[in-house]
Amino acid sequence: MDVNQIFGPAFIRAYDLESKFANYPRVVVDPLLISEFKNNNLLRNVSHSLKQESSYIKDMIRQSDDGLFFIDYLRAIVTEYENPDLYLVFLKKHREIILESIAGLNEHNKFTEKYTWMANYHNNFIDKLKKKNKSKKNLQELHINSSDFPSLQQV
């Protein structure tokens, strides 16, 4: 590594994962890293057991339908101490970004697939929140429906 370049086996592996498997807007976690985490004590806090550390990791990553793990950023930023109103503002903005991004698309292509994946990820998270939360009214308006994609209705 120098000021302008990074190279080496780990960087090449990360590039390969991104270019071959991260077809959707997500940060993929290398399966080799998960395996190494389980087997290498140096990757864990010395005062935590593997079970404790694994529970922390499980709160930050999620396994996708294709079997790959990715950073579950919607869930990772939630803490039990966080202000729920601020989190709702974040989720509204997340929804807006998805809808604004797909609004300009008028044909089914790789970008449509990416935003559809992101809308499904968003909706899945909202559905999980609705199961946990008693105030489902506020959460329902955060859901993204296919009718929210008017530019793709004729597709």
C-alpha positions in Angstrom: 0.0 0.0 0.0 1.1 3.5 -0.7 -0.6 6.9 -0.8 -2.4 6.2 -4.1 -2.7 2.4 -4.3 -3.7 -0.6 -2.4 -2.9 -4.1 -3.5 -2.5 -7.6 -2.2 -4.4 -10.9 -1.9 -7.1 -9.5 0.4 -7.8 -6.5 -1.9 -8.0 -8.8 -4.9 -10.4 -11.1 -3.1 -12.6 -8.1 -2.1 -12.6 -6.9 -5.7 -13.6 -10.4 -7.0 -16.4 -10.7 -4.4 -17.7 -7.3 -5.4 -17.5 -7.8 -9.1 -18.9 -11.3 -9.2 -21.4 -11.5 -6.3 -22.4 -8.1 -5.0 -24.9 -7.7 -7.8 -27.2 -5.7 -5.5 -26.4 -2.5 -3.5 -24.9 -4.2 -0.5 -21.6 -4.8 1.2 -20.8 -8.5 1.0 -19.0 -10.2 3.8 -16.4 -12.7 2.6 -17.4 -16.2 3.7 -13.7 -16.8 4.4 -13.8 -14.0 7.0 -16.8 -15.6 8.7 -14.9 -18.9 8.9 -11.7 -17.2 10.1 -13.8 -15.3 12.8 -15.0 -18.6 14.1 -11.5 -20.2 14.2 -9.2 -17.3 15.1 -9.3 -16.0 18.7 -7.4 -12.9 17.6 -10.5 -11.6 15.7 -12.6 -11.5 18.9 -12.5 -9.4 22.1 -10.4 -11.2 24.6 -13.1 -10.8 27.3 -15.9 -12.3 25.1 -16.7 -15.9 24.2 -17.3 -16.9 20.6 -21.0 -17.1 21.5 -21.0 -13.5 22.7 -19.1 -12.1 19.8 -21.2 -14.1 17.4 -24.4 -12.5 18.8 -22.9 -9.0 18.1 -22.0 -10.0 14.6 -25.5 -11.5 14.0 -26.9 -8.1 14.7 -24.9 -6.5 12.0 -25.0 -9.0 9.1 -27.7 -10.9 7.3 -27.7 -13.8 4.9 -29.3 -13.1 1.6 -31.3 -15.4 -0.5 -28.2 -16.2 -2.5 -26.4 -17.5 0.6 -24.0 -14.5 0.9 -23.8 -12.5 4.1 -24.0 -8.7 3.8 -23.9 -5.7 6.2 -27.5 -5.3 7.4 -27.1 -1.5 7.8 -30.8 -0.9 8.6 -30.7 -3.2 11.5 -27.1 -2.4 12.5 -27.9 1.2 13.3 -30.8 0.4 15.6 -29.9 0.3 19.3 -32.1 0.0 22.2 -31.1 3.5 23.3 -31.8 5.2 20.0 -34.6 7.8 19.7 -37.4 6.0 17.7 -38.5 9.3 16.1 -35.0 9.8 14.6 -35.0 6.3 13.3 -38.3 6.8 11.6 -36.9 10.0 9.9 -34.0 7.8 8.7 -36.3 5.2 7.3 -38.5 7.8 5.6 -35.3 9.2 3.9 -34.2 5.7 2.9 -37.6 5.2 1.3 -37.4 8.5 -0.5 -34.0 7.8 -1.9 -35.2 4.5 -3.3 -38.3 6.0 -4.9 -36.4 9.0 -6.3 -33.8 6.8 -7.8 -36.2 4.4 -9.5 -38.5 7.3 -10.7 -36.1 8.1 -13.5 -36.0 4.5 -14.8 -38.5 3.6 -17.5 -37.4 0.2 -18.5 -36.4 -3.0 -16.8 -32.6 -3.3 -16.6 -29.8 -4.0 -14.1 -30.6 -0.7 -12.3 -34.2 -1.6 -11.9 -33.1 -5.0 -10.3 -30.8 -3.2 -7.9 -33.5 -0.8 -6.7 -36.1 -3.5 -6.5 -33.7 -5.5 -4.4 -33.2 -2.5 -2.2 -37.0 -1.9 -1.9 -37.5 -5.5 -0.9 -34.7 -5.2 1.7 -36.3 -2.0 3.0 -39.8 -3.7 3.1 -38.5 -6.8 4.8 -37.0 -4.6 7.5 -40.2 -2.6 7.9 -42.2 -5.8 8.2 -39.9 -7.1 11.0 -40.2 -3.7 12.8 -44.0 -3.9 12.5 -44.0 -7.3 14.2 -42.0 -5.9 17.1 -43.6 -2.5 17.3 -47.1 -1.7 18.5 -47.3 1.5 16.5 -47.8 -0.1 13.1 -49.6 2.9 11.7 -46.4 4.9 11.3 -44.5 2.0 9.9 -47.1 1.1 7.2 -46.5 4.4 5.4 -42.9 3.5 5.1 -43.6 0.4 3.1 -42.7 0.6 -0.6 -45.4 -0.8 -3.0 -45.1 -1.6 -6.7 -47.6 1.2 -7.3 -44.8 3.5 -6.0 -42.9 2.8 -9.2 -45.2 4.5 -11.8 -42.4 4.7 -14.4 -42.3 0.9 -14.5 -46.0 0.1 -14.5 -46.1 -0.5 -18.2 -43.2 -2.9 -18.0 
